[in-house]
């Protein structure tokens, strides 16, 4: 398995896309943080970049990569290696290189220029999002037979989580605004990894706002250590469950 | 003036023997009592308390005497009694440690009570663990300076205020440090008084509380970590200058709460990290000028019942929401403020933006209606909504705007 991971990593390095991705993230991070004297504003812009671009780039890149290396995968499977380790090795290779890109591009400038808990949380949520969306890409890869359909599914997934879900949620909140819906909203949030990451970060930045009135429940729950652990474990579930599902599907798949 | 020469003679004698007029009566905790010494004293005398613990209570100061402590002698109410009751004009209490009044539901237990007296001075005392620290009732021209008040209040019902003034006038309250009471300083029907350079920290309810108190001023005070910083209610012509409102953080916490007040000025204050920096309801003809609002949840929550206010030359930076309101009507004027969220342009380079700034964001309006929507704050969707609203305002109150927003921050 280690050898396969090594080959995947080398292949990605040759690819250079990861390097360009790192560079773009680094340029964005440094410029955003230096642009404004107010570090919390820079942090917010980086949060927006993380929530908007990281998921879509990760899922697209990973899906395309998995489909492109399908021949390599088939070649490996002709050898006496079990399917699970091939798939997980490919995932690890992609996820590790994308995470490294994020850590180097956003993490290092951020922690150097604005060190603090908020920055750390932002980097952690960015890394988790990278892992989650690579794992969703893997699921898309094993579920879809051809590349076009796969890329389409990836785009739809990313858009759904970054935009459509929130739209639906705000619709829901609007129509049931008269009822005590806080708990339900809290439950709904766990269905979207991007929202979970955002809320985790929000508690670091805008505690004041969340603390007012009905925000009290959110604050009480998510602001406590237990809440943060809950959010992080939900995010981990978002990574692990698609991964296990894809292994399951891949094991039974007729190649 | 029957015998002018005799008065002159007395005066000369007095100069020769200062003791004739102002004797110093020394009290030691082992021998003698404070009350006894006061009884013995004549107006103008000094009662000097030596270091030690005095377990006396209900000490009536009914003469013009100076009660002076040496190295903070302790007067202890043992959790049951009131301590000093001053009824004489021009009495002075200085340098004592007055403690443990206890709690009663019948009487407002006070460590030092000034009752219908004038020109009383309470200075440099330590007041520890009292229900009420200094209680002024129907008094005038009193001075309360440089005292330290400390209590461990837990709830509003079983606690009292640090400095409590009722039906008084011309008070000067300066340089006190108040912590752990219900309200740090409480004013009810108090007029023409001055509160300055105090530090009011971690009180259960308000740092400073005005009720029905007109023509007062408070300047250069610091209010931090209280339930709410300052509440000004039902008062007229209150001046608030150069204060710091800090870390009033939590559910329903405010830096400054204004309710039914008129003709006040709020100038040169600093509001940092409050959940709501200024909350106003029924405030009329206020002038809010040259203040700094930074890092607050809401810089201002202004109910539609406020009118004729002028908000100018303020700096708004790093607040989650600049202004929130509950209606569409707006009878106040915003002009020439600096807003860090302003993204207009200044083509003629005169330092003011050419397009108006709308300080109420869409999301402030939405969460005002449905607080649960706060969970979606800062998501991509809400950013889109903000942009759409900027192009075509439909949800935000379009009358609430700053027509001449500053491009550069004011130097305050």
Contacts between the chains, C-beta under 8 A, distances in Angstrom:
chain1	res1	chain2	res2	distance
A	38	B	317	6.7
A	38	B	318	5.7
A	38	B	340	7.0
A	40	B	295	7.7
A	40	B	318	5.9
A	41	B	318	7.0
A	41	B	340	7.5
A	44	B	378	7.2
A	47	B	378	7.1
A	48	B	378	7.7
A	48	B	380	7.3
A	48	B	383	7.0
A	51	B	379	7.4
A	51	B	380	6.5
A	52	B	380	5.5
A	162	B	380	5.6
A	163	B	380	6.0
A	163	B	381	6.1
A	166	B	376	5.6
A	166	B	379	4.9
A	166	B	380	7.0
A	166	B	381	4.1
A	166	B	382	7.8
A	167	B	381	5.8
A	169	B	376	6.4
A	170	B	373	6.5
A	170	B	376	5.8
A	170	B	381	6.7
A	173	B	370	5.9
A	173	B	372	5.6
A	173	B	373	5.0
A	173	B	376	7.6
A	174	B	370	6.8
A	174	B	373	7.7
A	177	B	369	6.9
A	177	B	370	4.0
A	177	B	372	7.2
A	177	B	373	7.9
A	181	B	372	5.4
A	182	B	372	5.4
A	185	B	372	5.4
A	185	B	375	5.3
A	186	B	375	7.4
A	189	B	375	6.2
A	194	B	379	7.8
A	195	B	375	7.8
A	195	B	376	7.7
A	195	B	379	6.9
A	198	B	378	6.4
A	198	B	379	5.9
A	199	B	375	6.6
A	202	B	377	6.5
A	202	B	378	6.1
A	206	B	297	7.1
A	206	B	320	4.9
A	206	B	377	6.8
A	206	B	378	7.3
A	207	B	249	8.0
A	208	B	249	6.7
A	208	B	273	7.3
A	208	B	274	7.5
A	208	B	275	4.7
A	208	B	296	6.6
A	208	B	297	2.9
A	208	B	298	7.9
A	208	B	320	6.3
A	209	B	297	4.6
A	209	B	298	7.6
A	209	B	320	4.5
A	209	B	321	7.0
A	209	B	374	6.4
A	209	B	377	6.6
A	210	B	374	6.1
A	210	B	377	7.9
A	211	B	249	7.3
A	211	B	250	6.2
A	211	B	251	6.0
A	211	B	275	5.9
A	211	B	297	7.2
A	212	B	251	6.9
A	212	B	252	7.3
A	212	B	275	5.9
A	212	B	276	7.4
A	212	B	297	6.4
A	212	B	298	7.8
A	212	B	371	7.3
A	212	B	374	7.9
A	213	B	251	7.2
A	213	B	252	7.3
A	213	B	371	5.0
A	214	B	371	3.7
A	214	B	372	5.6
A	214	B	374	7.4
A	215	B	371	6.4
A	215	B	374	5.1
A	216	B	251	5.2
A	218	B	374	7.1
A	218	B	375	6.1
